[in-house]
Amino acid sequence: MKPADFASLNDIMSAKRWPKKVYTFLQLLLLVSYLQSEESLCRQRGDPEIAQLSKDGDVMLAGIFYFHGSWKNKENTYTQKPLPLECISLNLREFQFAQTMRFAIEEINNSTDLLPDISLGYNIYDTCSSNARSIKVALALNSGNDNVSSTSKESCNRLQVQAIVGEGSSSPCTAIASVLGPFHIPLISHFATCACLSDKSKYPSFLRTIPSDNYQSRALAYLVKHFGWTWVGAIRTNDDYGNNGMATFTETAQQLGICLEYSVSFFRTDSTEKLQKIIDIIKTSTSKVIVAFLSPREMEILIHEISLHNLTGYQWVGSESWIFDSQIAAMDKTHILNGAIGLSIPKAHVSGLKKFMLNIKPLNISNNDLFTEFYEALFSCKFKQSHLEDIQTECTGQEDLTGVENSFTDISVHLEPLTVREEVYFNANGDPAAKYEIINWQPNENGIVDFVSFLSIQVPVSVCSEKCPAGTHKVSQKGKPVCCFDCIKCAEGEMSNIADSVTCVRCPQEFWSNERRDACVRKEVEFLSYKEVMGKLLTTASLLGTCTTAAVAVIFFRYRKTPLVRANNSELSFLLLFFLTLCFLCSLTFIGRPSEWSCMLRHTTFGITFVLCISCVLGKTMVVLMAFKATLPGSNVMKLFGPTQQRLSVLGLTLVQVIICILWLTISPPFPSKNFKEFKDKIILECALGSAVGFWSVLGYIGFLAMLCFVFAFLARKLPDYFNEAKFITFSMLIFCAVWITFVPAYVSSPGKFSVAVEIFAILASSFGLLICILVPKCYIMLMKPEKNTKKNIMGKG
């Protein structure tokens, strides 16, 4: 921009009437841009990044590791240049990864088969687990790391390395891959597991030698489900690794019926107040299992906090980042994490690695403060220049690593394909095949945690609600997750034969639930049986009536030539006795299991036999009336109602009932049916009427004849004493009508087999009424008062 441009710009601003503050700010920006345009085209911003470990080679590789797990927070004043990060919390495992990278490069350089005549070099950097520092290192590796100025465009694109190994965490990898992706610089991570990095549209040049968390998160959910833990808590690192991993775990857990009582996150730089809130949540929770999807640094912080609060009695389930870390295990001095389980990458033995790993002298670069810190942490000693009083042991520089056990000397590391000759492949997303081992923390005799690849834990119970036993179903508690429920007993007629049933299943129509509601049993079939007490009593009454009627018939037959039998139409008397016997016997057809024939037989025989009986009684009543009329002068009535007419009247009246029964049986006959409505837990076997009109027509016709007989007998009740049979007929018909009038409401309201018993009782009661009121008094005279059984007494002349 030239000075003339400022003048024209001032004119524009004046015309637009810009506010004074905005005007001043824009002028300042233009001035800075003008001054920078006068400088060189390319210039290093900030201090150059210095590699902690390096080696020259024809082809240079970069290694980005976090030898420190955190840094001290410092507030910027914005009045001076920000100070460099002050790294803290040395991470021995990252030193091991760096040594492994160096070992692999040395193996390649010493091989005559791999890259002959080409040597590999490396620059290894410490990012202190800072995303900002990781990006700064990546930019330096991409565009040059020399503090020089250049006006050449070509020198602005000075690529320092051909590929980068690292980082060991997901968030820095997403940042670095986003920066280097457009330049197609390969970034190969050994420990970044976030599933988000599988997105090739965002991270085209990212590869890794560790499986994606997409598999681990789901596997952890299935591991939790395997032990029956449906009520768990979850803690995660508040970064890409923790948030993405826990999201997949939560989704899979919900599909498996696992509920999270709480899910909290924190980062290593969070305040102590936030950590205290997490501790309080754990204390007040009811779940006994905690899934920790944490990075090593966050796990170290959490171990410190839970040790201070003595949070024991929890089953920890860990992700691969810390579950196999001996440094973290060593920090658990109070053994709160004993029994922890989780998933780890399978171990491998790499030939020659241990010897290379234990030789740390090549790491001793002159004036390298990092090596001093590493050495002191490795051997738990201090050099004189440290001037710290809390460590008594002084470092000599001649310490031996042979007996040291920590995360640096544990060389069971991830598979290195170039050394162990195992075939490794990457899928389209740049991810290797997923392989995991189940790791269990078990303390040995010395109190040191052993990582065993088998489960020998005492499985705790961690559920919001206990399992619902068979016979119950789950009902969710209002406002709580689905894992919190009440167990409600299945309703009558429903069952559940499995634990934790969501619903109860209704039993089939012919079945009913048992008392425990865990099975359907066949319903009790109920009908009036000969074997039960009521059936036996009614059968006895029926046979008693039959025998009594037979006895009366014998007496009548014995005294058939006496005036008493002959005076009262002996033929109708014997017919009445025979039909009464049929009435008593027809009641037996109502007892027993209903069948097609018994259902049709019971109602028709009852209807026809009763009409025969009533017809005979009606005939006897008519004989009494006609006999009285015949005593009048000039009466010729008896000729019109002689024995033949009496027999025809009985047949004629019965024929009407026979026709009604035939129509009933033809159109809609009675049939056996199962009544499921009367009782919930019983099946009533009964005879359905078929046609209700037919049934009530049969009863109605019997009632009509009974009322007609009652009226005629009532009219003849005051005739002379020697025609006194009308009085007994009147009384018998009164009983008959009373029984059947009472029968109707009792029959309709009686449930099941009791309605059958009511009908049998009505048949027997009315039959006994006819027998006792009409025929038994004559037997009494014939047997007990033979002196009255004379023609003179019958004629009223005695």
C-alpha positions in Angstrom: 0.0 0.0 0.0 1.3 3.4 -1.0 0.9 6.7 0.9 -1.4 7.9 -1.7 -3.8 5.1 -0.8 -4.1 6.5 2.7 -5.3 9.8 1.3 -8.0 8.2 -0.8 -9.0 6.0 2.1 -9.3 9.1 4.4 -11.7 10.6 1.8 -13.9 7.5 1.8 -14.0 7.4 5.6 -14.9 11.1 5.8 -17.7 10.6 3.3 -19.1 7.7 5.3 -18.9 9.7 8.5 -17.3 6.8 10.4 -17.1 7.1 14.3 -13.8 8.5 15.5 -12.8 5.3 17.4 -13.4 3.0 14.4 -11.6 5.5 12.2 -8.6 5.4 14.5 -8.5 1.7 14.7 -8.7 1.1 11.0 -5.8 3.6 10.4 -3.8 1.6 12.9 -4.4 -1.6 11.1 -3.5 0.0 7.8 -0.3 1.3 9.3 0.7 -2.1 10.6 0.0 -3.7 7.2 2.1 -1.1 5.5 5.0 -1.6 7.8 4.9 -5.4 7.4 4.8 -5.1 3.6 8.2 -3.5 3.8 9.6 -6.5 5.7 10.8 -9.8 4.2 8.3 -12.2 2.7 8.9 -15.0 5.2 9.9 -14.5 8.8 9.8 -16.9 11.8 7.3 -15.8 14.4 8.2 -16.6 18.0 11.0 -18.7 19.3 12.1 -21.8 17.4 11.1 -25.2 18.7 14.0 -27.2 20.0 13.9 -31.0 19.8 14.6 -32.8 23.0 16.1 -35.8 21.1 17.5 -35.6 17.6 19.6 -37.4 15.1 20.5 -36.5 11.5 19.6 -38.6 8.5 18.8 -38.5 4.8 15.1 -38.7 5.6 13.9 -36.9 8.7 11.0 -38.0 10.9 9.5 -36.1 13.7 8.2 -37.5 17.0 5.7 -35.6 19.1 5.3 -36.9 22.6 4.2 -35.4 25.9 7.1 -36.2 28.3 5.2 -34.1 30.8 1.5 -34.6 31.5 0.6 -31.0 32.3 1.9 -27.4 32.9 1.6 -24.6 35.4 -1.1 -22.1 34.6 0.1 -18.6 34.2 -2.0 -15.5 33.5 -0.9 -13.4 30.6 -0.6 -9.6 31.3 -0.6 -8.8 27.6 2.1 -6.2 28.3 5.0 -8.4 27.5 5.8 -11.5 25.6 4.2 -14.7 27.1 6.6 -16.9 28.9 7.2 -20.5 27.6 5.2 -23.3 29.2 6.5 -24.6 32.5 6.0 -28.3 32.1 5.2 -30.5 35.1 4.3 -34.2 35.9 6.9 -36.3 34.1 5.4 -39.2 32.1 7.7 -42.2 32.0 5.5 -44.1 29.6 6.0 -41.4 26.9 9.7 -41.8 27.3 9.3 -45.4 26.7 7.3 -44.7 23.5 10.1 -42.3 22.3 12.7 -45.0 23.0 10.7 -47.4 21.0 10.6 -45.1 18.1 14.4 -44.6 18.3 14.8 -48.4 18.5 12.7 -48.9 15.4 14.7 -46.3 13.5 18.0 -47.8 14.6 16.8 -51.3 13.5 15.9 -49.9 10.0 19.2 -48.1 9.6 21.1 -51.2 10.6 19.1 -53.4 8.2 20.5 -54.2 4.8 17.1 -55.1 3.4 15.1 -52.0 4.5 15.9 -48.7 2.9 19.5 -49.5 1.8 21.8 -46.5 1.4 19.2 -44.3 3.1 19.4 -43.3 6.7 16.6 -42.2 8.8 16.9 -39.3 11.3 14.6 -37.9 13.9 13.6 -34.9 15.9 11.6 -35.7 19.0 9.6 -32.9 20.8 7.9 -32.6 24.1 4.5 -30.9 24.0 3.6 -31.1 27.7 0.2 -32.4 26.6 -0.7 -28.9 25.4 -2.8 -28.6 22.3 -1.4 -25.1 21.6 2.2 -26.4 21.8 1.4 -29.4 19.6 0.1 -27.1 16.9 3.1 -24.8 17.2 5.5 -27.7 16.8 3.5 -29.0 13.8 3.6 -25.5 12.1 7.3 -25.3 12.8 7.9 -28.7 11.2 5.8 -27.7 8.2 7.1 -24.3 7.4 10.6 -24.2 8.8 12.1 -23.9 12.3 14.9 -21.5 11.6 14.9 -17.9 13.0 15.8 -16.3 9.7 14.1 -14.0 7.3 13.7 -14.6 3.6 12.2 -12.8 0.6 12.0 -15.9 -1.5 8.6 -17.6 -1.9 10.3 -21.0 -2.2 12.0 -20.7 1.1 8.6 -20.1 2.7 7.7 -23.7 2.2 10.6 -25.5 3.8 9.3 -29.0 4.8 11.3 -30.2 7.8 10.2 -33.8 8.0 8.6 -36.5 5.8 6.3 -37.9 8.5 5.3 -37.4 12.1 4.9 -40.0 14.8 2.6 -39.0 17.6 0.8 -37.6 19.5 -0.2 -40.0 22.2 -3.6 -38.3 22.9 -6.6 -37.7 20.7 -7.2 -33.9 21.1 -3.6 -32.9 20.0 -3.8 -35.3 17.1 -7.1 -33.7 15.9 -5.4 -30.3 16.0 -2.2 -31.4 14.3 -4.0 -33.5 11.7 -6.2 -30.5 10.9 -3.1 -28.3 10.3 -1.1 -30.8 8.4 -3.9 -32.5 6.5 -3.9 -30.0 3.6 -0.2 -30.6 3.1 -0.6 -34.4 3.1 2.1 -34.9 5.7 1.4 -38.3 7.3 0.6 -38.2 11.0 0.9 -41.7 12.6 -0.3 -42.0 16.2 0.5 -44.8 18.6 -2.1 -44.0 21.2 -4.8 -41.6 19.8 -7.9 -43.7 19.9 -10.8 -41.2 19.3 -13.2 -42.5 16.7 -13.5 -39.0 15.4 -10.0 -39.4 13.8 -11.4 -42.1 11.4 -13.1 -39.4 9.4 -10.9 -39.2 6.3 -12.8 -36.1 5.0 -11.3 -34.1 8.0 -8.1 -36.0 8.6 -6.9 -37.4 5.2 -3.3 -38.1 6.2 -3.9 -39.5 9.7 -3.0 -43.1 10.5 -2.7 -45.0 13.8 -1.4 -48.3 15.1 -4.0 -48.6 17.8 -7.7 -49.4 17.3 -10.4 -46.8 17.3 -12.4 -46.3 20.5 -15.5 -47.1 18.5 -14.7 -50.7 19.3 -13.3 -50.2 22.8 -16.3 -48.2 24.0 -18.8 -50.8 22.8 -16.6 -53.6 24.2 -16.6 -51.9 27.6 -20.4 -51.6 27.5 -20.7 -55.4 26.8 -18.2 -56.1 29.6 -20.3 -54.1 32.1 -23.4 -56.0 30.8 -21.7 -59.3 31.3 -21.4 -58.8 35.0 -25.0 -57.6 35.3 -24.1 -54.0 36.2 -27.1 -52.0 35.0 -26.6 -48.9 37.3 -23.2 -47.3 36.8 -21.5 -44.0 37.1 -19.2 -42.5 34.4 -16.2 -40.1 34.5 -14.5 -38.9 31.5 -11.7 -36.5 30.4 -13.2 -33.4 28.9 -11.5 -33.7 25.6 -12.0 -35.5 22.3 -10.8 -38.8 23.8 -13.1 -38.8 26.8 -16.2 -37.1 25.2 -16.3 -39.2 22.0 -15.4 -42.5 23.8 -18.1 -42.0 26.5 -20.7 -41.0 23.9 -20.3 -44.3 22.2 -20.3 -46.2 25.5 -23.5 -44.4 26.6 -25.2 -45.2 23.3 -24.3 -48.9 23.5 -25.1 -49.1 27.2 -28.6 -47.8 26.6 -29.1 -50.4 23.9 -28.0 -53.1 26.4 -30.3 -51.8 29.2 -27.5 -50.1 31.2 -28.3 -46.8 32.9 -25.9 -44.1 33.9 -26.7 -42.6 37.2 -24.3 -39.7 36.5 -21.8 -38.8 33.8 -19.3 -36.1 34.7 -16.2 -34.8 33.0 -13.1 -32.7 34.0 -9.8 -31.6 32.6 -6.4 -31.5 34.3 -6.5 -27.7 34.5 -9.9 -27.6 36.2 -10.3 -26.0 39.6 -10.4 -27.9 42.8 -14.0 -26.9 43.3 -15.0 -28.8 40.2 -13.2 -31.9 41.4 -14.9 -31.6 44.8 -18.3 -31.5 43.1 -17.4 -34.8 41.3 -16.3 -36.4 44.6 -19.6 -35.3 46.1 -21.5 -36.8 43.3 -19.7 -40.1 43.7 -20.4 -40.1 47.5 -24.1 -39.5 47.2 -24.6 -42.0 44.3 -26.0 -45.5 44.8 -24.2 -47.1 41.9 -21.2 -49.2 42.9 -19.5 -49.4 39.5 -17.6 -46.4 37.9 -16.6 -46.4 34.3 -13.5 -44.2 33.9 -12.8 -43.0 30.4 -9.8 -40.9 31.4 -6.4 -40.0 30.1 -3.5 -40.9 32.3 -3.0 -37.4 33.7 -6.7 -37.0 34.7 -6.6 -40.5 36.3 -3.6 -39.4 38.4 -5.5 -36.4 39.6 -8.6 -38.5 40.3 -6.6 -41.1 42.3 -5.2 -38.4 44.4 -8.7 -37.0 45.2 -10.4 -40.3 45.9 -7.5 -41.3 48.1 -7.9 -38.1 50.2 -11.6 -38.9 50.6 -11.1 -42.7 51.1 -13.8 -43.6 48.5 -13.6 -47.3 48.8 -16.0 -50.1 47.8 -16.3 -49.2 44.1 -15.7 -51.4 41.1 -13.6 -49.5 38.5 -13.9 -50.1 34.8 -11.1 -48.5 32.9 -10.2 -47.6 29.3 -6.9 -48.6 27.7 -5.2 -45.3 28.4 -4.7 -46.1 32.1 -5.8 -49.6 32.9 -2.4 -51.0 31.9 -0.2 -48.1 33.2 2.1 -49.3 36.0 2.9 -45.7 36.9 -0.8 -45.1 37.7 -1.0 -48.4 39.5 2.0 -47.3 41.7 0.2 -44.1 42.6 -2.7 -46.0 44.1 -1.0 -46.3 47.5 -4.3 -47.1 49.4 -5.3 -49.8 46.9 -8.6 -48.2 46.2 -8.5 -49.4 42.6 -7.8 -53.0 43.4 -9.9 -55.3 41.3 -10.3 -52.8 38.5 -11.0 -54.2 35.1 -10.7 -52.8 31.6 -9.4 -53.3 28.1 -5.8 -53.2 27.0 -3.9 -53.6 23.8 -2.4 -57.1 23.5 1.2 -57.3 24.6 4.1 -58.3 22.4 7.8 -59.3 23.0 10.1 -57.3 20.7 13.6 -58.9 20.4 16.4 -56.5 21.5 14.1 -53.8 22.7 14.7 -54.3 26.4 18.5 -54.0 26.1 18.0 -50.9 24.0 15.5 -49.5 26.4 17.7 -49.9 29.5 20.6 -48.1 27.8 19.7 -44.6 28.6 23.1 -43.0 28.2 22.5 -41.9 24.6 19.7 -39.8 26.0 22.1 -37.8 28.0 22.6 -34.8 25.8 24.8 -32.1 27.2 22.9 -29.3 29.0 19.7 -31.3 28.6 17.5 -30.5 31.6 14.9 -33.0 30.5 17.4 -35.9 30.9 18.2 -34.7 34.4 14.6 -34.7 35.3 14.0 -38.0 33.6 17.0 -39.6 35.4 15.9 -38.3 38.8 12.4 -39.6 38.3 13.6 -42.9 37.0 15.8 -43.7 40.0 14.0 -41.6 42.7 17.1 -39.6 43.4 18.4 -36.0 43.1 21.6 -34.5 41.8 23.3 -32.0 44.0 22.3 -29.0 41.8 18.6 -29.7 42.5 18.9 -28.2 46.0 15.7 -29.9 47.2 15.6 -31.2 50.7 12.7 -33.7 50.5 14.7 -36.3 48.7 17.5 -37.9 50.7 19.0 -40.1 48.0 21.7 -38.4 45.8 22.1 -39.4 42.2 25.6 -40.6 41.2 25.0 -41.1 37.5 26.0 -44.7 37.7 22.6 -46.1 38.7 21.5 -49.5 37.2 18.1 -50.0 35.7 18.2 -53.8 36.1 16.1 -53.9 39.2 13.9 -50.9 38.6 10.2 -51.6 37.9 8.1 -48.8 36.5 6.2 -47.8 33.3 9.5 -47.1 31.5 11.1 -50.5 32.1 7.9 -52.5 31.4 8.6 -53.2 27.7 5.5 -55.3 26.9 4.5 -52.7 24.4 2.4 -52.4 21.3 3.2 -54.5 18.3 5.9 -53.1 16.0 5.4 -54.7 12.6 8.9 -53.9 11.4 10.5 -55.9 14.2 8.2 -58.7 15.1 7.4 -59.5 11.4 3.6 -59.6 12.0 1.4 -58.6 9.2 -0.5 -55.4 9.9 -3.1 -53.7 7.8 -5.1 -50.5 7.9 -8.7 -50.2 6.8 -10.1 -47.4 4.6 -10.2 -45.1 7.6 -6.6 -45.7 8.5 -7.4 -47.9 11.5 -5.8 -51.2 12.4 -7.8 -54.3 13.4 -9.2 -54.1 16.9 -7.7 -56.5 19.4 -8.1 -56.2 23.2 -7.2 -58.1 26.3 -9.3 -58.0 29.5 -7.1 -56.7 32.3 -7.7 -57.1 36.0 -5.8 -55.4 38.7 -4.7 -57.9 41.4 -2.3 -57.1 44.2 0.5 -59.6 44.7 2.1 -60.7 48.0 4.2 -57.5 48.1 1.2 -55.3 47.6 2.2 -54.4 44.0 -0.5 -54.5 41.4 -0.2 -57.3 38.8 -2.0 -56.9 35.5 -3.6 -60.3 35.0 -5.4 -61.1 31.8 -8.2 -63.1 33.5 -11.0 -62.2 35.8 -10.8 -63.3 39.4 -12.9 -60.5 40.9 -15.6 -60.8 43.5 -18.4 -59.4 41.4 -20.3 -56.6 43.2 -23.9 -55.8 42.7 -24.6 -52.4 41.0 -28.2 -52.0 40.0 -30.7 -49.2 40.6 -33.5 -51.8 41.3 -33.1 -55.5 42.0 -34.2 -57.9 39.3 -37.9 -58.5 39.1 -38.6 -62.2 39.8 -40.8 -64.3 37.6 -44.5 -63.5 38.2 -43.9 -59.8 38.2 -43.2 -57.1 35.6 -41.2 -53.9 35.6 -42.9 -50.5 36.0 -40.5 -47.5 35.6 -40.3 -45.1 38.4 -41.5 -41.6 37.5 -38.7 -39.2 36.7 -36.0 -41.8 36.9 -34.0 -43.8 34.2 -35.4 -47.0 32.9 -33.1 -49.1 35.1 -35.0 -47.8 38.1 -38.3 -49.6 38.4 -40.8 -51.2 40.7 -41.7 -54.9 40.5 -45.5 -55.2 40.2 -47.1 -58.6 40.5 -48.9 -59.7 37.4 -52.6 -59.4 37.4 -54.9 -62.4 37.7 -55.0 -64.3 34.4 -51.5 -63.0 33.5 -48.0 -64.5 34.0 -44.3 -63.9 33.4 -42.0 -66.8 33.5 -38.7 -64.8 33.1 -36.9 -62.4 35.4 -37.1 -58.7 34.5 -40.1 -59.1 32.3 -41.3 -55.8 30.9 -44.9 -57.0 30.5 -47.1 -59.8 31.7 -48.5 -62.2 29.2 -52.3 -63.0 29.3 -53.0 -66.7 29.6 -54.9 -68.5 26.9 -58.7 -68.6 27.4 -58.7 -72.1 28.9 -55.8 -71.3 31.3 -55.3 -69.2 34.4 -52.3 -67.9 36.2 -51.1 -69.8 39.3 -50.7 -68.1 42.7 -47.1 -67.1 41.9 -48.1 -65.8 38.5 -45.1 -67.5 36.9 -47.1 -70.1 34.9 -50.4 -70.6 33.2 -52.3 -73.7 34.5 -55.4 -75.2 33.0 -58.5 -73.8 34.5 -60.6 -76.0 36.7 -63.5 -77.4 34.8 -66.7 -77.2 36.8 -70.0 -79.0 36.3 -72.5 -80.7 38.6 -70.9 -84.1 39.2 -72.2 -87.2 40.8 -69.0 -87.3 42.9 -69.5 -84.0 44.7 -71.7 -83.6 47.8 -74.4 -81.6 46.1 -74.6 -84.0 43.2 -74.8 -86.9 45.6 -77.6 -85.3 47.6 -79.6 -84.5 44.5 -79.1 -88.0 43.1 -80.2 -89.4 46.5 -83.3 -87.2 46.5 -84.1 -88.3 42.9 -83.8 -92.0 43.7 -85.7 -91.5 46.9 -88.6 -90.0 44.9 -88.4 -92.7 42.4 -88.5 -95.4 45.0 -91.3 -93.7 46.9 -93.3 -93.4 43.7 -92.7 -97.0 43.0 -93.8 -98.0 46.6 -97.0 -95.9 46.1 -97.6 -97.6 42.8 -97.2 -101.0 44.5 -99.7 -100.0 47.2 -102.1 -98.7 44.6 -101.7 -101.9 42.6 -102.2 -104.0 45.8 -105.4 -102.1 46.6 -106.5 -101.5 43.0 -109.9 -103.1 43.5 -110.7 -101.1 46.6 -113.3 -98.3 46.4 -110.7 -95.6 47.1 -108.5 -96.5 44.1 -111.4 -97.2 41.8 -113.4 -94.1 42.8 -110.6 -91.7 41.8 -110.0 -92.9 38.2 -107.4 -95.6 38.8 -106.2 -95.5 35.3 -105.1 -91.8 35.6 -103.6 -92.5 39.0 -101.4 -95.3 37.6 -100.4 -93.0 34.7 -99.6 -90.2 37.1 -97.4 -92.6 39.1 -95.6 -93.7 36.0 -95.0 -90.2 34.8 -93.9 -89.0 38.3 -91.3 -91.8 38.2 -90.1 -90.4 34.9 -90.0 -86.9 36.4 -87.8 -88.0 39.3 -85.5 -89.9 36.9 -85.3 -87.1 34.4 -83.5 -85.0 37.0 -80.6 -87.4 36.8 -79.9 -86.2 33.2 -79.0 -82.8 34.6 -76.1 -84.3 36.6 -72.8 -85.2 35.0 -70.6 -83.8 32.3 -72.7 -82.1 29.6 -72.7 -83.7 26.2 -74.6 -83.1 23.0 -77.2 -85.8 23.7 -77.6 -85.1 27.4 -78.2 -81.4 26.8 -81.0 -82.2 24.3 -82.4 -85.0 26.5 -82.5 -83.2 29.8 -84.8 -80.3 28.8 -87.1 -82.3 26.4 -87.7 -85.2 28.9 -88.3 -82.7 31.7 -90.8 -80.8 29.6 -92.7 -83.8 28.2 -92.8 -85.8 31.5 -94.1 -82.8 33.4 -96.8 -82.1 30.9 -97.8 -85.8 31.2 -98.1 -85.4 34.9 -100.0 -82.1 34.8 -102.3 -83.5 32.1 -103.1 -86.5 34.4 -103.8 -84.1 37.3 -105.8 -81.9 35.1 -107.8 -85.0 33.9 -108.4 -86.0 37.5 -109.6 -82.5 38.3 -111.9 -82.5 35.3 -113.3 -85.9 36.5 -114.2 -84.4 39.9 -116.0 -81.5 38.2 -117.7 -83.7 35.7 -118.7 -86.2 38.4 -120.4 -83.4 40.4 -122.2 -82.3 37.2 -123.3 -85.8 36.5 -125.3 -85.9 39.8 -127.6 -83.3 38.5 -130.9 -84.5 37.0 -130.7 -85.0 33.2 -126.9 -84.5 33.1 -125.1 -86.5 30.4 -121.6 -85.0 31.1 -119.8 -88.3 32.1 -120.5 -89.7 28.8 -118.7 -86.8 27.2 -115.7 -87.2 29.5 -115.3 -90.9 29.9 -112.0 -92.9 30.2 -111.4 -92.6 26.4 -111.7 -88.9 26.4 -109.5 -88.7 29.5 -106.7 -90.6 27.8 -107.1 -88.5 24.6 -106.9 -85.3 26.6 -103.6 -86.4 28.2 -102.2 -87.4 24.8 -103.5 -84.2 23.1 -102.1 -81.9 25.8 -98.8 -83.7 25.7 -98.7 -83.6 21.9 -98.5 -79.8 22.0 -95.4 -80.0 24.2 -93.9 -82.6 21.9 -94.4 -80.3 18.9 -92.7 -77.4 20.9 -89.8 -79.6 21.7 -89.4 -80.9 18.1 -89.3 -77.3 16.8 -86.8 -76.3 19.5 -84.5 -79.3 18.7 -84.8 -78.7 15.0 -84.3 -74.9 14.9 -81.7 -74.3 17.7 -81.2 -77.2 20.0 -79.4 -77.0 23.4 -75.7 -77.8 23.2 -72.7 -78.2 25.6 -70.7 -75.0 26.0 -67.9 -73.6 28.0 -68.8 -70.5 30.1 -65.7 -68.3 30.7 -67.6 -65.3 31.9 -69.0 -66.5 35.1 -65.7 -67.2 36.9 -62.2 -65.9 36.0 -60.4 -69.0 37.1 -62.9 -71.7 36.2 -64.6 -73.1 33.1 -68.3 -73.8 33.6 -69.4 -76.7 31.5 -73.1 -76.1 30.9 -75.8 -76.7 28.4 -76.5 -73.6 26.4 -80.2 -73.2 25.7 -79.7 -72.8 22.0 -83.0 -71.0 21.6 -84.2 -69.2 24.7 -87.6 -69.0 23.1 -87.9 -72.7 23.0 -86.8 -73.2 26.6 -89.2 -70.6 28.0 -92.0 -71.9 25.7 -91.6 -75.4 27.3 -91.7 -73.8 30.8 -94.6 -71.5 29.8 -96.7 -74.3 28.5 -96.1 -76.3 31.8 -97.0 -73.2 33.7 -100.2 -72.7 31.7 -101.4 -76.2 32.3 -100.5 -75.9 36.0 -102.5 -72.7 36.4 -105.4 -74.2 34.5 -105.4 -77.2 36.8 -105.1 -74.9 39.8 -108.2 -72.9 38.7 -110.3 -76.1 38.1 -109.3 -77.6 41.4 -110.0 -74.4 43.2 -113.5 -74.3 41.7 -114.1 -77.9 42.9 -112.6 -77.4 46.4 -116.1 -76.9 48.1 -117.8 -79.9 46.6 -119.1 -82.6 49.0 -116.4 -84.4 51.0 -116.7 -87.6 49.1 -115.2 -85.8 46.2 -112.4 -84.3 48.4 -109.5 -85.1 45.9 -109.9 -81.5 44.5 -108.6 -80.1 47.7 -105.4 -82.1 47.5 -105.0 -81.2 43.8 -105.5 -77.5 44.7 -102.8 -77.7 47.4 -100.4 -79.6 45.1 -100.8 -77.1 42.3 -100.3 -74.2 44.7 -96.9 -75.8 45.7 -96.1 -76.5 42.0 -96.7 -72.9 41.0 -94.9 -71.5 44.0 -91.8 -73.6 43.2 -91.7 -72.7 39.5 -92.4 -69.0 40.1 -89.5 -69.0 42.6 -87.4 -71.0 40.1 -87.2 -68.2 37.5 -85.2 -65.6 39.4 -83.2 -68.2 41.2 -82.2 -69.9 37.9 -81.3 -66.6 36.3 -79.1 -65.4 39.2 -77.4 -68.6 40.2 -73.9 -69.0 38.8 -72.5 -72.1 37.1 -73.5 -75.4 38.3 -75.8 -73.9 40.9 -78.3 -72.9 38.2 -78.4 -76.6 37.3 -78.9 -77.5 40.9 -81.8 -75.0 41.1 -83.5 -76.6 38.2 -83.1 -80.1 39.6 -84.5 -78.8 42.9 -87.5 -77.3 41.2 -88.2 -80.6 39.4 -87.8 -82.7 42.5 -89.8 -80.3 44.7 -92.7 -80.1 42.3 -92.6 -83.8 41.8 -92.7 -84.5 45.5 -95.5 -82.0 45.9 -97.7 -83.9 43.4 -96.7 -87.2 45.0 -97.3 -86.2 48.6 -100.4 -84.0 48.2 -102.3 -86.2 45.8 -101.3 -89.8 46.2 -99.7 -90.3 49.7 -103.0 -89.4 51.6 -104.7 -92.3 49.8 -101.9 -94.7 50.8 -102.4 -93.5 54.3 -106.1 -94.5 54.2 -105.4 -97.8 52.5 -102.7 -98.8 55.0 -103.6 -97.0 58.2 -107.4 -96.5 57.9 -108.7 -99.5 56.0 -112.1 -99.0 57.6 -112.5 -95.8 55.6 -111.7 -97.6 52.3 -115.3 -98.7 51.8 -117.9 -97.8 49.2 -120.2 -96.4 51.9 -117.5 -94.0 53.1 -116.6 -93.0 49.5 -120.3 -92.4 48.8 -120.6 -90.3 51.9 -123.0 -92.7 53.6 -120.6 -94.2 56.2 
